[in-house]
Amino acid sequence: MNDNNITILNVTKKNKKFIVETTKDTIELDEDTIIQYGVFKDKVFTTEEFEQIILKGLENKSLLKALNYISYQVRSEKEVIDYLKNNQLPSQIIESIIQKLKQLGYLNDERFAYDIFEYESKVKLHGPFYIENKLYKKGINKDLVNAVIQSYTIDLQIENIQLIINKEINKLLKYPVRKQKQLLCNKLIQRGYESSIVFEQVNHLNLVDESDESLQKDLRKLLKKYEQKNLSTQELKSKIIVNLLNKGYEYADIIETFAKFEY
């Protein structure tokens, strides 16, 4: 017997897999690999041939893992490559699996990128900068990202900004107008909208100011905070005015409310 040869001693089916006992060791193979290479009892292979069989079995097993991975949600090519790399697979197997997934239609970065755009812009109401950043994180190439972001028109940005404002506006009535605008701008910019468009839309709003009650409440808190600090009347007033201005209250409203308090 040639020491470089490997003989199949036994092949036993176990569930959907096959346990293959050889003169060298025992391995597990899938049915496709068994049939493709004719792995049956008493069959003899060279070491090189059997190494190819093992690699093919590993590839088929890993392909099933990749299919399971993308069954939960659509993935980009980079995400699948990273997943396969985490399984410590040889590069040639990873490349082969990626090509098969593309051929089967399971991997398509262009379709993936536009699906992300549709979902994030029209369901989650995220702006173009948010989507751009997300696509780059998913490994989408620059040219494709640019093409996708071109689909995010100014009109769509304005439409989404108005939807977000309408959703948020009633939560902000307790704040002064300046503070309302600041909070709206911050939220919209954080969601990925262009700052120039955000400022233009927010500055044109006719906001309702129902902050009198909160102004009085904040003023009382500040009077209580500073009353133990042995400040002159002017020092006390100056500190409180600065603090309230920083909270977004209008100077005239602060002075008017101050006049209602004795201090």
C-alpha positions as CSV (number, residue, x, y, z in Angstrom):
1,M,0.0,0.0,0.0
2,N,1.3,3.4,-0.9
3,D,1.7,5.5,2.2
4,N,0.6,8.5,0.2
5,N,-2.8,6.9,-0.6
6,I,-5.9,7.1,1.6
7,T,-8.4,4.3,1.6
8,I,-12.1,4.7,2.5
9,L,-12.9,2.2,5.2
10,N,-16.5,3.0,5.8
11,V,-19.2,5.6,4.9
12,T,-22.1,6.0,7.3
13,K,-25.0,8.4,6.9
14,K,-25.9,10.4,9.9
15,N,-28.9,12.7,9.5
16,K,-28.0,14.8,6.4
17,K,-24.3,14.2,6.7
18,F,-22.0,11.3,6.1
19,I,-19.3,10.1,8.5
20,V,-16.3,8.9,6.4
21,E,-13.7,6.6,8.1
22,T,-10.4,6.4,6.3
23,T,-7.0,4.9,6.9
24,K,-5.9,8.3,8.1
25,D,-8.8,9.7,10.1
26,T,-12.5,10.2,10.3
27,I,-14.2,13.2,8.7
28,E,-17.7,14.5,8.0
29,L,-18.8,15.3,4.4
30,D,-22.0,16.4,2.7
31,E,-23.9,14.4,0.1
32,D,-22.9,16.6,-2.8
33,T,-19.2,16.1,-2.1
34,I,-19.7,12.3,-1.6
35,I,-21.3,12.0,-5.0
36,Q,-19.0,14.5,-6.8
37,Y,-15.8,12.7,-5.8
38,G,-17.2,9.1,-5.5
39,V,-16.3,8.7,-1.8
40,F,-17.4,5.1,-1.2
41,K,-16.1,2.2,0.8
42,D,-12.8,0.8,-0.4
43,K,-12.2,3.7,-2.8
44,V,-8.5,4.8,-2.8
45,F,-7.4,8.5,-3.2
46,T,-4.0,10.1,-3.2
47,T,-3.3,12.5,-0.4
48,E,-3.6,15.5,-2.8
49,E,-7.0,14.2,-4.1
50,F,-8.3,13.7,-0.5
51,E,-7.2,17.2,0.5
52,Q,-9.3,18.6,-2.4
53,I,-12.2,16.5,-1.1
54,I,-11.8,18.0,2.4
55,L,-11.7,21.5,1.0
56,K,-14.8,20.9,-1.1
57,G,-16.6,19.6,1.9
58,L,-15.6,22.6,3.9
59,E,-16.7,24.9,1.1
60,N,-20.1,23.3,0.9
61,K,-20.6,23.4,4.6
62,S,-19.5,27.1,4.8
63,L,-21.8,27.9,1.9
64,L,-24.8,26.6,3.9
65,K,-23.6,28.7,6.8
66,A,-23.4,31.8,4.6
67,L,-26.9,31.1,3.2
68,N,-28.2,30.9,6.8
69,Y,-26.4,34.1,7.7
70,I,-28.1,36.1,4.9
71,S,-31.5,34.4,5.5
72,Y,-32.1,36.6,8.6
73,Q,-31.6,39.9,6.7
74,V,-30.1,41.2,3.5
75,R,-26.3,41.6,3.7
76,S,-23.6,43.4,1.7
77,E,-20.7,41.6,0.2
78,K,-18.3,42.9,2.8
79,E,-20.6,41.7,5.6
80,V,-20.6,38.1,4.2
81,I,-16.8,38.2,3.6
82,D,-16.2,39.4,7.2
83,Y,-18.5,36.6,8.5
84,L,-16.6,34.0,6.5
85,K,-13.3,35.3,7.7
86,N,-14.4,35.0,11.3
87,N,-14.9,31.3,10.5
88,Q,-11.2,31.1,9.7
89,L,-11.7,29.9,6.1
90,P,-9.0,29.9,3.4
91,S,-9.2,32.9,1.0
92,Q,-9.9,30.7,-2.0
93,I,-13.0,29.2,-0.3
94,I,-14.2,32.6,0.6
95,E,-13.8,33.8,-2.9
96,S,-15.6,30.8,-4.3
97,I,-18.5,31.2,-1.9
98,I,-18.9,34.9,-2.7
99,Q,-19.0,34.1,-6.4
100,K,-21.7,31.4,-5.9
101,L,-23.8,33.7,-3.8
102,K,-23.6,36.4,-6.5
103,Q,-24.5,33.9,-9.2
104,L,-27.5,32.7,-7.2
105,G,-28.7,36.3,-6.7
106,Y,-28.2,36.3,-3.0
107,L,-25.5,39.0,-3.1
108,N,-26.0,42.2,-5.0
109,D,-24.5,45.3,-3.5
110,E,-26.3,47.7,-5.8
111,R,-29.7,46.2,-4.9
112,F,-28.6,46.2,-1.3
113,A,-27.6,49.9,-1.3
114,Y,-30.9,51.0,-2.9
115,D,-32.9,48.9,-0.5
116,I,-31.1,50.6,2.4
117,F,-31.8,54.0,0.8
118,E,-35.6,53.2,0.4
119,Y,-35.9,52.0,4.0
120,E,-33.9,54.6,5.8
121,S,-35.2,57.6,3.8
122,K,-38.9,56.6,3.5
123,V,-39.5,54.5,6.6
124,K,-37.0,55.7,9.2
125,L,-36.8,59.3,7.8
126,H,-33.1,59.5,8.0
127,G,-31.2,62.1,6.0
128,P,-28.6,61.6,3.2
129,F,-25.5,61.9,5.5
130,Y,-26.8,59.2,7.8
131,I,-27.5,56.9,4.8
132,E,-24.1,57.7,3.3
133,N,-22.3,56.8,6.5
134,K,-24.3,53.6,6.9
135,L,-23.5,52.4,3.3
136,Y,-19.8,53.1,3.8
137,K,-19.9,51.0,7.0
138,K,-21.5,48.2,5.0
139,G,-18.5,48.2,2.6
140,I,-20.3,49.7,-0.4
141,N,-17.9,51.3,-2.8
142,K,-17.7,55.1,-3.2
143,D,-19.2,55.3,-6.7
144,L,-22.2,53.3,-5.8
145,V,-22.7,55.3,-2.6
146,N,-22.6,58.6,-4.6
147,A,-25.1,57.2,-7.1
148,V,-27.5,56.2,-4.3
149,I,-27.2,59.5,-2.5
150,Q,-28.0,61.4,-5.7
151,S,-31.4,59.9,-5.4
152,Y,-32.0,61.8,-2.2
153,T,-33.4,65.0,-3.7
154,I,-33.8,68.3,-1.9
155,D,-37.6,68.0,-2.2
156,L,-37.4,64.6,-0.4
157,Q,-35.3,66.1,2.3
158,I,-37.8,68.9,2.8
159,E,-40.7,66.5,2.8
160,N,-39.0,64.3,5.5
161,I,-38.0,67.3,7.6
162,Q,-41.5,68.6,7.7
163,L,-42.8,65.1,8.7
164,I,-40.3,65.0,11.6
165,I,-41.1,68.6,12.7
166,N,-44.8,67.8,12.7
167,K,-44.1,64.8,14.9
168,E,-41.9,66.6,17.3
169,I,-43.4,70.1,17.6
170,N,-46.0,69.4,20.3
171,K,-43.3,68.0,22.6
172,L,-41.4,71.3,22.5
173,L,-44.2,73.8,23.3
174,K,-43.0,74.1,26.9
175,Y,-39.7,75.6,25.6
176,P,-39.2,79.2,24.3
177,V,-39.2,79.6,20.5
178,R,-35.4,80.0,20.3
179,K,-34.9,76.8,22.3
180,Q,-37.5,75.0,20.2
181,K,-35.6,75.9,17.0
182,Q,-32.3,74.8,18.5
183,L,-33.7,71.4,19.5
184,L,-35.3,70.9,16.1
185,C,-32.1,71.8,14.3
186,N,-30.0,69.5,16.5
187,K,-32.4,66.6,16.0
188,L,-32.6,67.0,12.2
189,I,-28.8,67.4,11.7
190,Q,-28.2,64.3,13.9
191,R,-30.6,62.4,11.7
192,G,-28.3,63.2,8.7
193,Y,-30.0,66.2,7.0
194,E,-28.0,69.0,5.3
195,S,-27.7,71.9,7.8
196,S,-28.5,74.6,5.3
197,I,-31.8,73.0,4.4
198,V,-32.5,72.3,8.1
199,F,-31.9,76.0,9.1
200,E,-34.0,77.3,6.2
201,Q,-37.0,75.0,7.1
202,V,-36.8,75.6,10.9
203,N,-36.4,79.4,10.6
204,H,-39.6,79.7,8.6
205,L,-41.7,78.0,11.2
206,N,-44.3,79.9,13.1
207,L,-43.8,78.3,16.5
208,V,-46.1,78.6,19.5
209,D,-44.4,79.7,22.8
210,E,-46.0,78.2,25.9
211,S,-42.9,78.6,28.0
212,D,-44.2,81.0,30.6
213,E,-44.8,78.3,33.1
214,S,-41.4,76.7,32.6
215,L,-39.7,80.1,32.7
216,Q,-41.3,80.8,36.1
217,K,-40.3,77.4,37.3
218,D,-36.7,77.7,36.2
219,L,-36.5,81.2,37.7
220,R,-37.7,80.0,41.1
221,K,-35.1,77.2,41.0
222,L,-32.3,79.7,40.3
223,L,-33.5,82.1,43.0
224,K,-33.4,79.2,45.5
225,K,-30.0,78.1,44.2
226,Y,-28.3,81.5,44.5
227,E,-30.1,82.8,47.6
228,Q,-27.5,81.3,49.9
229,K,-24.5,82.7,48.0
230,N,-24.6,86.2,49.6
231,L,-24.8,88.0,46.2
232,S,-25.9,91.5,45.7
233,T,-29.2,92.1,44.0
234,Q,-27.4,93.0,40.7
235,E,-25.1,90.0,40.8
236,L,-28.0,87.7,41.5
237,K,-30.0,89.1,38.7
238,S,-27.1,89.0,36.2
239,K,-26.3,85.3,37.0
240,I,-29.9,84.3,36.7
241,I,-30.4,86.2,33.4
242,V,-27.4,84.6,31.9
243,N,-28.5,81.2,33.0
244,L,-32.0,81.6,31.6
245,L,-30.6,83.0,28.3
246,N,-28.5,79.9,27.9
247,K,-31.7,77.9,28.4
248,G,-33.2,79.6,25.3
249,Y,-35.5,82.1,27.0
250,E,-35.9,85.6,25.4
251,Y,-34.4,88.5,27.3
252,A,-37.7,90.5,27.3
253,D,-39.6,87.5,28.7
254,I,-37.0,87.0,31.4
255,I,-37.1,90.7,32.6
256,E,-40.9,90.6,32.5
257,T,-41.0,87.5,34.6
258,F,-38.4,88.8,37.0
259,A,-40.6,91.8,37.7
260,K,-43.2,89.4,39.1
261,F,-40.9,88.1,41.8
262,E,-39.6,89.7,45.0
263,Y,-36.0,88.9,45.7
